[in-house]
Amino acid sequence: GSGQAKIKGIEIYAIHSPGRSQDEVSGLINHVSKVNRKVDLAVGGDRHHPGIGYADGTAYVAAAGLQTWTKYVDQIGKQGGARGIVNVYLNPEVKGYVRYEMVFDKALKKVLENG
């Protein structure tokens, strides 16, 4: 699903699955453009691989997964995403200023150790 809301002066659009593209962020950018949303922040969360971007006055976040690492990920041979959160700081008074903070837990350590 998807939805849009204005919170503390910041227009936010969120969608579970924005569609496929070269990477998670470009898929979100393409989707927001296609549905003609004029927002300060757009968040997508389907792929569980974190990413950030900024284009045409909109901050974009591909949310990190919150799932735990499971044996299934290793069995299917799929690269697991880093587990954690992406904090985004916007100021409605200062258009164009965005600060991102990526916070990952120990799942990142397993990805880095095993290549």
GICORMO-V372659 format. One line per field, one symbol per residue. phi: phi as a letter, one per 20 degrees, with the letter a starting at -180 (. if undefined). Layout:
phi: ???
This chain:
phi: .bacbdclndecccbfcfoebfbfffffffffffeledcebccccfemdfacabblncedcefffdfefcgggffemeffefeqcdecdccfecfneccdcecddfffgffffdm
